[in-house]
Amino acid sequence: MSWLNSVRNALPFVAKKETPDHLWHKCKGCGQMIFTKELAENLYVCPRCEHHERIGPKVRFAQILDPGSCDELPAPRVPEDPLKFRDSKRYGDRIRAARAATAEPDALINARGTILGRRVVMGVQDFAFMGGSMGLAVGEAFVRGVEAAIADRSPYLIFTAAGGARMQEGILSLMQMPRSTVAIQMLHDAGLPYIVVLTDPTTGGVTASYAMLGDVQIAEPGALIGFAGQRVIESTIREKLPEGFQRAEYLLDHGMLDMVVHRKDLRERLAQVIGYLCGNRATAA
């Protein structure tokens, strides 16, 4: 036996410590490693580069709505696989996998609540659920959210995050574009405001419908917002697009948005906007 083996046998065995996967987060903006706890305490905004990470409905409700005021609306029941679609996987299997990963029924969740004492019905799209894609469930949830806002005489506020229409539902998915437009008109007929907060990313058919029809259009910093992708546009028009094209700040400079608001200021700004648009009507009883 060599001296090295003798030393190894004499040393006490110490098991290798495993670092939990959820302890650190790599920022998608600057690539730096951040403590997950530090990131959560900073509203999931990178403390180094201010990159706004994508967040789901539960976190968004907790950040925006007053503590104890959130009351989630039941998810609507719709046909889950109307076209019996299959590509590399069955569509039904994809839905079940997305539900297991997010613990949400589909990509749009509504809740009643208050923002600094002002009543609101709020919808949040979850990009983690099949890219936030718009299908029957999302369209129906949007309509139900508007109907709840009309019943409550409160504004409807939506946080968009989507890759577009859900291709597995074909024309049924595209039909949600005019449906949502009609729902917004119902809200206007009732004399109630529709407020949109565009988050990263908001693209495709969602941008071509309810994402760009707000009475007030707000976006988070750096959010990607557009219909077709930049490479598709460049190959079509055969021109190089400007730096920052389809980012929130560029759209603000060119009149497509009313404001770009940092996440730490968003709650107060939304309460302010609702106060301007609704006055005392939006104050919780």
C-alpha positions in Angstrom: 0.0 0.0 0.0 1.4 3.4 -1.0 1.8 6.2 1.5 -1.0 8.1 -0.2 -3.5 5.3 0.4 -2.4 5.1 4.0 -3.1 8.8 4.5 -6.5 8.4 2.8 -7.4 5.5 5.1 -6.4 7.5 8.1 -8.5 10.5 7.3 -12.1 10.6 8.4 -14.7 10.3 5.6 -16.5 13.6 4.9 -19.5 13.4 2.6 -19.5 16.0 -0.2 -21.9 18.8 0.5 -24.5 19.4 -2.1 -25.5 23.0 -2.9 -29.3 23.4 -3.3 -30.2 24.2 -6.9 -32.6 27.0 -5.7 -30.0 28.9 -3.6 -28.6 30.9 -6.5 -30.1 32.5 -9.6 -28.2 33.5 -12.7 -29.4 36.9 -14.0 -30.5 36.8 -17.6 -29.4 40.4 -18.1 -25.8 40.5 -16.8 -25.1 36.8 -16.1 -24.2 37.4 -12.5 -25.1 34.9 -9.8 -27.5 36.3 -7.2 -28.8 34.8 -4.0 -32.4 33.8 -4.7 -33.5 35.3 -1.4 -31.9 38.6 -2.3 -33.6 38.6 -5.7 -37.0 37.9 -4.1 -36.5 40.7 -1.6 -35.7 43.0 -4.6 -39.0 42.1 -6.3 -37.2 39.8 -8.7 -35.2 42.7 -10.2 -31.4 42.2 -10.5 -29.7 44.4 -7.9 -26.7 44.8 -10.2 -28.2 45.5 -13.7 -31.9 46.2 -12.9 -33.0 43.4 -15.3 -36.6 42.5 -14.5 -37.0 38.8 -14.3 -40.2 37.0 -15.4 -42.6 36.2 -12.5 -45.9 34.3 -12.3 -49.4 35.2 -11.0 -48.9 34.3 -7.4 -45.8 36.5 -7.0 -47.4 39.3 -9.1 -50.6 39.3 -7.0 -48.5 39.5 -3.8 -46.4 42.4 -5.2 -49.3 44.5 -6.5 -52.4 43.8 -4.4 -52.9 44.9 -0.8 -52.1 42.2 1.8 -55.2 40.0 2.5 -57.2 41.5 -0.4 -56.4 38.9 -3.1 -59.3 36.7 -4.0 -58.6 34.5 -7.1 -61.4 34.0 -9.5 -62.2 30.3 -10.4 -60.6 29.2 -13.7 -63.1 28.7 -16.5 -63.8 25.2 -17.8 -63.2 24.9 -21.6 -62.5 22.0 -24.0 -58.9 21.0 -23.3 -57.9 19.5 -26.6 -60.6 20.5 -29.1 -58.6 19.5 -32.2 -57.0 16.3 -30.8 -53.7 17.9 -31.8 -50.4 16.1 -31.7 -46.9 17.0 -32.8 -43.9 15.5 -31.0 -46.2 15.2 -28.0 -49.9 15.1 -27.5 -51.4 18.5 -26.7 -53.1 17.1 -23.6 -49.7 15.8 -22.3 -48.3 19.3 -22.8 -51.1 20.9 -20.8 -50.7 18.4 -17.9 -46.9 19.0 -17.9 -47.4 22.8 -17.8 -49.9 22.4 -14.9 -47.5 20.3 -12.9 -44.7 22.7 -13.5 -46.6 25.9 -12.6 -49.4 24.6 -10.3 -51.8 26.8 -12.4 -54.8 25.7 -14.5 -53.7 27.7 -17.5 -51.8 30.8 -18.7 -54.1 33.6 -17.4 -55.2 33.9 -13.8 -57.6 36.6 -12.5 -58.1 37.9 -9.0 -60.1 40.6 -7.2 -58.3 42.8 -4.8 -57.3 46.4 -3.9 -54.2 48.4 -4.7 -53.6 50.9 -1.9 -57.3 50.7 -1.1 -58.6 51.0 -4.7 -60.7 48.1 -6.0 -59.5 46.3 -9.1 -59.9 43.0 -11.0 -56.5 42.0 -12.1 -55.4 39.3 -14.6 -51.8 38.0 -14.9 -50.4 35.9 -17.8 -47.8 33.3 -16.9 -45.1 32.9 -19.5 -44.0 29.7 -17.8 -47.3 28.0 -18.8 -46.6 27.1 -22.5 -45.1 30.5 -23.2 -48.3 32.3 -21.9 -49.9 31.3 -25.2 -53.5 32.4 -25.9 -55.9 29.6 -26.3 -59.5 28.9 -25.4 -58.8 29.0 -21.6 -56.9 32.3 -21.8 -59.6 33.9 -24.0 -62.4 32.7 -21.6 -60.4 33.8 -18.6 -60.0 37.3 -20.1 -63.7 37.6 -20.8 -64.6 36.4 -17.2 -62.1 38.9 -15.8 -63.8 41.7 -17.7 -67.3 40.5 -16.6 -66.1 40.5 -13.0 -64.8 44.0 -13.3 -68.2 45.2 -14.7 -70.0 43.4 -11.9 -67.7 45.1 -9.3 -67.8 48.5 -11.1 -64.0 48.5 -11.0 -61.2 48.7 -13.7 -59.8 45.6 -15.3 -56.0 45.5 -15.1 -54.0 42.9 -17.0 -50.3 42.0 -17.0 -49.4 40.5 -20.3 -46.7 38.0 -21.0 -47.1 35.8 -24.0 -45.5 34.3 -27.1 -48.7 34.7 -29.1 -51.6 32.3 -30.0 -51.6 28.7 -29.0 -51.0 26.8 -32.3 -52.3 23.5 -30.9 -55.8 25.1 -30.9 -55.6 26.5 -34.5 -58.4 28.9 -35.5 -60.0 28.5 -32.1 -57.0 30.3 -30.6 -57.2 33.1 -33.2 -60.9 33.6 -32.4 -59.8 34.8 -28.9 -58.5 38.0 -30.5 -61.9 39.4 -31.6 -63.5 37.9 -28.4 -61.2 39.9 -26.2 -61.7 43.0 -28.3 -65.5 42.8 -27.8 -65.0 42.2 -24.1 -62.9 45.5 -23.9 -65.7 47.3 -25.6 -68.2 45.9 -23.0 -65.9 47.4 -20.3 -65.9 50.8 -22.1 -69.7 50.7 -22.5 -69.9 50.3 -18.8 -67.7 53.4 -18.3 -64.8 51.5 -16.8 -61.1 51.7 -17.6 -58.9 49.0 -19.1 -55.3 49.2 -18.0 -52.5 47.2 -19.5 -49.0 46.4 -18.1 -46.8 44.8 -20.7 -44.1 42.6 -19.3 -41.3 40.6 -21.0 -42.2 39.2 -23.4 -45.5 40.3 -25.0 -45.6 39.1 -28.6 -47.7 37.7 -31.4 -51.5 37.6 -31.4 -51.7 38.9 -27.8 -49.9 42.1 -28.9 -52.2 42.3 -31.9 -55.3 42.2 -29.7 -55.9 43.0 -26.0 -52.3 43.9 -25.1 -52.4 47.1 -27.2 -55.9 48.3 -26.5 -55.5 49.7 -23.0 -56.8 53.1 -22.0 -53.4 53.4 -20.4 -50.4 51.4 -21.7 -47.6 50.8 -19.2 -44.6 48.5 -19.6 -41.8 47.3 -17.3 -38.2 48.3 -18.2 -36.6 46.3 -21.0 -39.7 44.3 -21.9 -39.7 42.8 -25.3 -42.9 43.9 -27.1 -43.9 43.2 -30.7 -45.8 41.1 -33.2 -43.3 39.4 -35.4 -39.7 38.6 -34.4 -36.9 41.0 -35.2 -35.2 38.6 -37.6 -38.5 37.9 -39.5 -39.0 41.7 -39.9 -35.4 42.3 -41.1 -35.6 39.4 -43.6 -39.0 40.8 -44.9 -38.0 44.5 -45.3 -34.4 43.7 -46.0 -33.2 46.4 -43.6 -31.3 46.5 -40.3 -33.6 47.5 -37.5 -32.6 50.2 -35.0 -30.8 49.3 -31.7 -33.3 48.4 -29.0 -36.2 47.9 -31.5 -39.2 46.3 -29.8 -38.0 47.1 -26.3 -40.2 49.1 -24.0 -38.0 52.2 -24.0 -38.0 52.4 -27.8 -41.8 52.0 -28.0 -42.2 54.8 -25.4 -40.0 57.1 -27.4 -42.2 56.4 -30.5 -45.6 56.9 -28.9 -46.8 53.3 -28.5 -46.6 53.4 -24.6 -47.7 55.9 -22.1 -45.0 55.1 -19.5 -42.3 52.7 -18.5 -42.3 52.0 -14.8 -39.8 50.2 -12.6 -41.3 47.3 -10.7 -40.6 49.0 -7.3 -42.8 51.9 -8.3 -45.5 50.0 -10.1 -47.9 49.5 -7.3 -48.1 53.2 -6.4 -48.3 54.3 -10.0 -51.2 51.9 -10.7 -53.1 53.2 -7.7 -52.5 56.7 -9.0 -53.8 55.9 -12.4 -56.9 54.2 -11.1 -57.5 57.2 -8.9 -57.3 59.5 -11.9 -59.6 57.4 -14.0 -62.1 56.3 -11.4 -62.0 58.8 -8.6 -63.8 57.8 -5.4 -65.7 55.0 -7.3 -62.7 52.7 -7.1 -62.2 53.1 -3.3 -63.0 50.0 -1.4 -66.1 50.3 0.8 
